[in-house]
């Protein structure tokens, strides 16, 4: 049994609006994020995490969608929101693996979801990555210390896949630590983190200008959103 936690409980400060419910073709961004997971035959159950003031709206909009078994309130930080979603599964549904995905990554393709699932096992986690194409500088106090070897540096994306009980245990263990993403808790335990090829179109909507990329993606992939 494979579950998914869609995390959309952030404050969207840089977007200057609630990006999860930002309307594109009269549908909120979260709709486009969810549909590939709903259409993926390998995903069994979905929990959606939303900010406190959007939970009721989310329930009204998402209650009729297949596979969605829970809509829960997010926490103070992303890690807390993820844990709230995992806890809902822990208390209500037995699953073997879980995928954790940013609600603001609406350009996700079923092919990437399936690739993550195909690489899952009980002893490691799986994350899609894309290469860095710009030159990277390490800076301290406004001074460039060194230039990093970009051939060894990649950008992490979601969905990230995990054995459910292990990510639930580790996220609970490290909930008070600074976590950049969910796979970091596996790194902290010295566990294997598998990197697979991601998708450069799988952007995380951060600024209003990113919406133009989403609109373009939707236009080119209309069939992906028909249910």
C-alpha positions as CSV (number, residue, x, y, z in Angstrom):
1,X,0.0,0.0,0.0
2,X,1.4,3.4,-1.0
3,X,0.3,6.7,0.4
4,X,1.1,10.3,-0.5
5,X,1.3,13.4,1.6
6,X,0.7,16.6,-0.3
7,X,2.2,19.5,1.7
8,X,0.5,22.9,1.2
9,X,0.5,24.5,4.6
10,X,3.1,27.2,4.0
11,X,2.7,30.9,4.4
12,X,3.7,31.8,0.8
13,X,5.5,34.9,1.8
14,X,7.6,35.3,-1.4
15,X,4.5,34.6,-3.5
16,X,2.6,37.4,-1.6
17,X,-0.6,35.4,-1.9
18,X,-1.9,31.9,-1.1
19,X,-0.2,30.1,-4.0
20,X,-1.9,26.7,-3.2
21,X,-5.3,28.2,-4.0
22,X,-4.1,30.6,-6.7
23,X,-6.6,30.2,-9.6
24,X,-5.5,29.0,-13.0
25,X,-8.4,28.4,-15.5
26,X,-10.7,28.8,-12.5
27,X,-9.1,25.9,-10.6
28,X,-6.7,26.2,-7.7
29,X,-3.0,25.3,-8.1
30,X,-3.5,22.4,-5.7
31,X,-5.8,20.7,-8.3
32,X,-3.0,20.5,-10.8
33,X,-0.7,19.1,-8.2
34,X,-3.1,16.4,-7.1
35,X,-4.4,15.1,-10.4
36,X,-1.2,13.1,-11.4
37,X,-1.2,11.4,-8.0
38,X,-4.9,10.6,-8.3
39,X,-4.4,9.2,-11.9
40,X,-1.4,7.2,-10.9
41,X,-2.5,3.6,-10.4
42,X,0.3,2.9,-8.0
43,X,-0.9,5.5,-5.5
44,X,-3.6,4.2,-3.1
45,X,-4.3,6.9,-0.6
46,X,-3.7,10.7,-0.3
47,X,-3.6,13.1,2.6
48,X,-3.5,16.8,1.9
49,X,-2.0,19.3,4.4
50,X,-3.3,22.9,4.3
51,X,-2.9,26.0,6.3
52,X,-5.3,26.4,9.2
53,X,-7.4,29.1,7.5
54,X,-7.7,27.0,4.3
55,X,-8.7,23.6,5.7
56,X,-12.5,24.2,5.4
57,X,-12.1,25.5,1.9
58,X,-9.9,22.5,1.1
59,X,-12.5,20.1,2.4
60,X,-15.3,21.7,0.4
61,X,-13.2,21.5,-2.8
62,X,-11.4,18.2,-2.4
63,X,-14.0,16.0,-0.6
64,X,-15.3,14.4,-3.8
65,X,-11.8,13.5,-5.1
66,X,-11.0,9.8,-5.2
67,X,-8.1,8.6,-3.0
68,X,-8.1,11.6,-0.7
69,X,-8.7,10.2,2.8
70,X,-7.8,13.2,4.9
71,X,-7.3,17.0,4.8
72,X,-5.3,18.1,7.8
73,X,-4.0,21.3,9.3
74,X,-0.4,22.3,8.8
75,X,2.2,23.2,11.4
76,X,4.5,26.1,12.2
77,X,7.1,24.9,9.7
78,X,7.1,22.5,6.7
79,X,8.5,19.7,8.8
80,X,5.6,20.0,11.2
81,X,3.1,20.0,8.4
82,X,4.7,16.9,6.9
83,X,4.6,15.2,10.3
84,X,0.9,16.1,10.7
85,X,0.2,14.4,7.4
86,X,2.2,11.3,8.3
87,X,0.5,11.1,11.7
88,X,-2.9,11.0,10.0
89,X,-1.8,8.0,8.1
90,X,-0.3,6.4,11.2
91,X,-3.6,6.8,13.1
92,X,-6.0,5.9,10.3
93,X,-4.5,3.9,7.5
94,X,-1.9,1.1,7.2
95,X,0.6,1.9,4.4
96,X,4.0,0.4,3.5
97,X,5.5,3.4,1.7
98,X,4.8,7.1,1.5
99,X,5.6,9.8,-1.1
100,X,5.9,13.3,0.2
101,X,5.3,16.1,-2.3
102,X,5.2,19.9,-2.3
103,X,1.7,21.2,-3.0
104,X,3.3,24.0,-5.0
105,X,5.0,21.6,-7.5
106,X,2.0,21.4,-9.8
107,X,4.1,20.4,-12.9
108,X,4.7,16.9,-11.6
109,X,4.3,14.1,-14.1
110,X,3.0,10.6,-13.5
111,X,6.3,9.3,-15.0
112,X,8.3,10.8,-12.1
113,X,5.9,9.5,-9.5
114,X,6.2,6.0,-10.9
115,X,10.0,6.2,-11.2
116,X,10.2,7.1,-7.5
117,X,7.9,4.2,-6.6
118,X,9.9,1.7,-8.7
119,X,13.0,2.5,-6.7
120,X,11.5,2.2,-3.3
121,X,12.7,-0.4,-0.7
122,X,12.6,-0.7,3.0
123,X,16.2,0.2,3.6
124,X,16.5,3.6,1.8
125,X,14.6,6.6,0.5
126,X,14.4,8.0,-3.0
127,X,14.6,11.5,-4.3
128,X,14.5,13.0,-7.8
129,X,17.2,15.4,-8.6
130,X,18.3,17.7,-11.4
131,X,21.7,19.0,-12.2
132,X,22.9,22.6,-11.4
133,X,23.6,24.5,-14.6
134,X,25.0,27.7,-13.1
135,X,28.3,28.4,-11.5
136,X,28.1,28.2,-7.7
137,X,30.0,30.2,-5.2
138,X,30.4,29.6,-1.5
139,X,30.1,32.9,0.4
140,X,30.7,33.9,4.0
141,X,30.2,37.5,5.3
142,X,29.8,38.8,1.7
143,X,33.1,37.2,0.5
144,X,33.5,34.4,-2.0
145,X,35.4,31.6,-0.2
146,X,35.4,29.1,-3.1
147,X,33.8,27.9,-6.3
148,X,31.9,24.7,-5.9
149,X,32.2,21.8,-8.4
150,X,28.7,21.9,-9.9
151,X,29.2,18.4,-11.5
152,X,28.7,17.0,-8.0
153,X,25.9,19.3,-6.9
154,X,22.2,18.6,-7.7
155,X,18.9,20.2,-6.9
156,X,16.5,18.1,-4.9
157,X,12.9,17.8,-5.9
158,X,9.8,16.0,-4.7
159,X,8.0,13.6,-4.5
160,X,10.5,12.0,-2.2
161,X,9.7,8.3,-1.3
162,X,10.2,6.5,2.0
163,X,9.3,3.4,3.9
164,X,6.5,4.7,6.0
165,X,7.3,3.7,9.5
166,X,11.0,4.7,9.1
167,X,10.2,8.3,7.9
168,X,7.6,8.6,10.6
169,X,10.0,7.5,13.3
170,X,12.9,9.7,12.1
171,X,10.9,12.8,11.4
172,X,9.6,12.5,15.0
173,X,13.1,12.0,16.3
174,X,14.5,15.1,14.5
175,X,11.5,17.3,14.5
176,X,13.4,20.0,16.5
177,X,16.3,20.1,14.1
178,X,16.7,22.4,11.1
179,X,15.6,20.2,8.1
180,X,16.0,21.4,4.6
181,X,14.0,18.5,3.2
182,X,12.5,15.2,4.3
183,X,15.3,13.0,3.1
184,X,17.8,14.8,5.4
185,X,16.7,12.7,8.3
186,X,17.9,9.6,6.4
187,X,21.3,11.3,5.8
188,X,21.5,12.1,9.6
189,X,21.0,8.5,10.4
190,X,23.6,7.3,7.8
191,X,20.9,5.6,5.8
192,X,21.0,5.3,2.0
193,X,19.4,8.1,-0.1
194,X,18.9,7.1,-3.7
195,X,19.1,9.9,-6.3
196,X,17.1,9.4,-9.5
197,X,16.8,11.6,-12.5
198,X,14.2,14.3,-11.9
199,X,12.5,16.7,-14.3
200,X,13.5,20.3,-15.0
201,X,9.9,21.3,-15.5
202,X,9.0,20.1,-12.0
203,X,9.5,23.5,-10.5
204,X,8.3,24.6,-7.1
205,X,6.1,27.7,-7.5
206,X,7.7,30.4,-5.3
207,X,7.2,33.7,-7.0
208,X,4.2,35.1,-9.0
209,X,6.4,34.9,-12.2
210,X,6.5,31.1,-11.8
211,X,2.8,30.9,-12.6
212,X,3.6,31.7,-16.3
213,X,5.6,28.4,-16.4
214,X,2.7,26.5,-14.9
215,X,0.3,28.0,-17.4
216,X,2.6,27.0,-20.2
217,X,3.0,23.5,-18.8
218,X,-0.8,23.0,-18.5
219,X,-1.4,24.2,-22.0
220,X,1.1,21.6,-23.3
221,X,-0.3,18.8,-21.2
222,X,-4.1,19.3,-21.1
223,X,-4.8,15.6,-21.3
224,X,-2.9,15.0,-18.1
225,X,-5.6,16.9,-16.1
226,X,-8.7,15.2,-17.5
227,X,-10.4,13.0,-15.0
